[in-house]
């Protein structure tokens, strides 16, 4: 007999978990809950979240509440056949109330992109790169009202390479998480208390996080920002009196790179940049255009 699931998720990171649960005969994804459609890009075209697009393709019903804590219980009361064994949450983007966590017959569980208790919060992958961590991973936890502090069901570690980006790591961790959540929920749940020692926290990133000051940050620190924050919120720095978005950088000189002096007599080499309102280009092409 399959376990019924309500899946809560929004961005691309959540898609592999939804797809894997849906194709596994041990699970029956009865409902997908995701954030409302929102304007994207410069043209502000209203687009569905990636999870909604995937659920629609898989013919799974979609619910997009403005306030999940207020609206989901009423929705389930009106649709009692949707009552789940599990609520599976993957980067949904909202804090769930205890009333929501109490809804499933078995447990509300979360796929989190770090090895808890390190990097509890909204941007664990970016902060792992930003901090220079050498390892990250995925944790499956039972959800509690306190942020990412629930009992741990499973952990899978993944090494962070010297030049890895958050974009690359998110792709890897999303696949690991998808495998780990299906494997974990097939077994008897064996939660282990999460230690509070060593807990670190990361907030949701904002557009303002893009700005870096090369007089205050070393080349290595700015390089980590570039690898952590592209494509969003990106990294913007003043270079030769111009505000540039740094798309790619390196700590070693390459064929098309240009040097950027940073704090403590360190040098970062810009490989690809994007001037305001222009397409990205090779850094040396941009410099030649200034002459």
N, C-alpha and C positions, 0 to 999 in steps of 0.2 A: 504494500500500500504506500502510495507516495505521500510526502509531507506537503501540505499547502503552505504557500509563501506569499506574503506581501513584500514587494521589493521597493525600497526607497533609495533613489539615487538621481543624480543630475548630469554630471559632466562625462566626458569621454572615459575617464578613469573607471567609472562604474559599469561601462558597457560590457566588458568581458565577463564580469560576474553574472550579469543578467543573462547573457547569451548561454553561459555554461549551465546555470541553474535551469534555464528553460529547456535545454536539450537533454538534461539528465532525467531519466524516467523515475528516479527516486523523489523528484520534486515536481510540484504543480504550482507554477507562478500564476496566481489568480488575479493579481492587480499590481500595477506599477504606479507608485506615487512619485511625482517629480515636481520641480519648480515650474511656475508659470512661464509661458513663452515670454521672451524679452527682446528689445531692440539690440542688434549687434552691428558693430563696425561704424564707419563714418556715415554711411547712409541710413543708419538706424533701422534697418530692415528687421521686422519681427521674425525671430527664428525659434523653432522648438529646441529644447535641450537635447543633447545627443541621446540620452536615455529614452526620451519620448519617441524620437525618430526610430530607435531600435525596437521599442515595444510595439509601435504601430506596424512596423514591418513583420513582427512576430505575431501579430493579431492578439496582443495582450491588452486588456482594458487599461486605460490610463486615467489617473485622477491627479489634477493639478490645483491643490488648495492654496489659497493665499496664506492660510494659517492652519497647518496640519494638526496642531494640538486641539484646535477648536472644531475643525471640520471632519477629520477622519473618523472619530467615534460615531458621529451622527451618520456619516456615510455607511459605516458598517452596520449600524442599527437598521438602516433602511435596506441593506443587502446582507442579511445574515449568512448567506451561503459563501461569503468571502472571508469569514472568520478564519484567521491563519493559525497554523502550527508555529511558524516562524515569521517574524519581521526581520528582513535582512536589509541593513542600511550600509550603503557605500557612497560616501561623499554626497550626501543629500543636501547639506548646507544649512540646516536648521537644527536647533536644540529640541529634542523630543521630551515631552512631559512624562512624568511617572505614569499617568493614565494611559498614554500611548504604549509605553514599555510593558505595561501589564496586559495589553490586549491579546498577545499570542498565547496559545495553549502551552507552548514549550519555552520559547525564549525570544527576546529581541537581541539580535547579534549585529556586530559591526565589523567591517573590513577596514582596517586602519593602516595607512602607508608608513609605518615606522615600527621599530621594536620598542614597544611600550615598556617602561614609562617614559622613555625619551621621546620628545617631540609630541606631547599631547597637543591637540589643537588643529587649526584649519589648514596649515601649510607645512606639513612635516617633511615632504620631499625637498622643497626649496630650502628649508632651514638646515637640513642635513648637509646639503651642498655648501650652503653659506658658512656653516661652522667648520667645514673641512673634515667632516666625519669620514671614516674609512669603511663604514658598514651601515646599511639600513635594512629594511625588510618589511614584512607584513605581519600584523597581529590580528587575530580573530578574538574579539572580546564580547562578553555579555554586557549589554548596555545598562548603565546606571545614570541617575541624574547628573552626577559630577562628571565633568568633561573628561572623556577617555580614561576613566579611572576604574573601569569594570573588571571583573575577574577574567583571566586570560584562558582561552580555550586552545589556541594553537599559535605558533610563531614560525615564520620561515625567514631566515636571514639572507641578505644579498650584498655582495661587496660593492663599494663605490670606487671606481677607477679614478685615476688622477685627472683625467680629462672628461669624465662623465658629466652630462648635463641633467638638470631636473627633468627635462622633456624625455630624455632617454630612460631615466630611472622610473618615471611614472609609467611609461609603456611596459617596462619589465615587471614592475610591482603590480600593475593591473592584471597581468596574466597570472602571476604567482597568486594573487589574491583570489582570482576566479577558481583556480585549482584547489586552493586551501579551504575556501568556504564550503565547496561541495564535499570535499573529503571529510571535513570536520563535522558537518551536520549529519553525515551518514552514521557517525559513531555515537555511542552514548556520551553525553556531554560530561566533561570532567573539568570544571572550572577551577583554576588556581588563583588565589588572591594576588592581585597586582601590587608589587612593592611601591611604596611612595618615595623611598630613597632613590635619588638619581633622576627624579622626574624633572623634565624641562618642558617649557610651554612655547607655543608659536601661535601668533595671531593671524588673522586673515590679512592678506597683502592688499595694499591700496596703490593707486596710481602714483602717490607721492613717494613710494618706495623706489621708484625708478631713478630718482636723482642721487648721484654720487659725487663726492667732492674729492678730486685727486690730490688735493693738498692735505687731506686728512686720512685718506685710505692708501694702503700700500698697493703695489701692483698685484700681489697675490690676492688681496682682499677684493679688489675690483674685478679681477678675473673670476673669483667665486661668484660675485654678483652677476656677472654676465652669464655664467653657466647655470646659475640658479633661477634668474628672472626672465630669461627669454623663453617663449615669446611674450609673456606677460608677467609683471608690468613693464618689463624691459629695463634697460639701463641707459640713462642719459647723462652725459658728462660734457663739460666745456673743454673744447680742443681748439687751440689757436684762436680763441675769441668766438668760436662758433659752438652752439649747442648741437651735439651729435648723439644719435642713438647708436650704441655699440652693439652690433649684432654678433660679432665673433672676435675674440681676442686670444692672445697666447703669451706665455712668459718667455718664449724664445723667438728670436727674429726669424721671419719667413720671407719668401720671395716678394709678396705683395703687401707686407705689413709696414706700418709706420710707428715710430716710438712715441710713447706718451709718458712724460715724467710724472711720477707719483710720490707719495709721502715716503720719508726716510730714504731718499735717494734710490728708489726702486723704479724700474721701467717696465711698463706694459706695452705690448705690441698689438696694435689694432689691425685686424685682418679684414673685417667687413663692417661698414658703417652705413647709417641712413640719415642724411640731412633732413630737416623739417620739410614736410610736404613733397618729398622726393622718394624715388625708389632706392633700395639698398644697393651699395656698390662696394668695389674693392677700395680699401683705405687709401692706397697710393693713387688710385684714379681720382678720389675725392681731393686729395692734396694737390694733384696736378691742376685740378679745376680752379684752385684758388689763385693760381699765378696769372 
